[in-house]
Amino acid sequence: MMATPLARTIVLAGLSLLVVACQGQVKVKLDNSIGLATYDNLGLIEQKPIGIGLVVGDDVRNAVTEVVVPAGVNSIRYTMPVGEALTTRLVTVLVFQFQRVQLLKEPVLPSDGSLDAMMIVKIKDLDATVKISPKYNTVATESSGWIEVEAVLKDRAGNIVWIGTSRTESEATQESVLVVGSQDAGVAVNQAIEKTVAKLVSQMAASSSLRDFIARSGRVS
C-alpha cells in the first residue's frame, strides 16, 4: 500500500525531531552490568580468600569517548561514559572472585591489613565510530568500538603478581524507530567493554602466579 502524503510528512517530521533532539551532545547510556560472556569466562565461581583493592583513578572513572556524526546541515555529538561502565563491571567481577574488595582512587592500601593486594587499571586505548542512516520510519545505526585495558596486580610490598592486557573491537548494526535509535550508538562500545572484562577474567583464571600468590597469602582455610 502506498503511503499517503500526510503519512510521509509525519515520518519526515519525526526524523527531523530526531536530528533536532540530538543536536549538541547526547549522553549514551552504557550497560553497567556483566553479561553471559563474562560468566562463561568466570567458570566455577569460588571466592579466593584474599582482599583486593581495585585502583581506578579519576582519569579512568571519568573516561568518555565522543563521536560527532553529520546529520544534514547539523551534527550529533554522542558522549559515551566508558569509564563508569568499565569500573562497575570490574568491581562486580572482583566481588565474585575475592572475599574482600574495595574500590580505591589512589594506589594506597588501607593500613588495617584487610587487603592483600591492589589491582591498578588503566585504559590504554579507546575510540568509537557511529554512522546513522534515516530510513522511511526508522533510523539505522552502524557503530564500532574498541578499548584496550591494562590491569596490574601488586602485593603490599609493591611486587608485581600479575599483569593482564585486553584489547577488544566490536561492530554492531541496529535499527530503531525515530528517537529510540539515539541510544543505538553505544551498542558496539557496550559489547567491547563486556568482551574486554571477560578476557581479563579469563587471564586471571589461567594465571599460575596469581594462584601461587593466593597460596602464599596465609589466608587459605
Secondary structure, DSSP 8 states (H G I E B T S, - for coil): ----HHHHHHHHHHHHHHHHHHBEEEE-----S--HHHHHHH-S---EEEEEEEE--HHHHT--EEEEEEETTEEEEEEE-HHHHHHHHHHHHHHHHEEEEEEESSS---TTS--SEEEEEEEEEEEEEEEEEE-SS-EEEEEEEEEEEEEEEEETTS-EEEEEEEEEEEEEEEEESGGGGGGGGGHHHHHHHHHHHHHHHHHHHH-HHHHHHHHHTS---
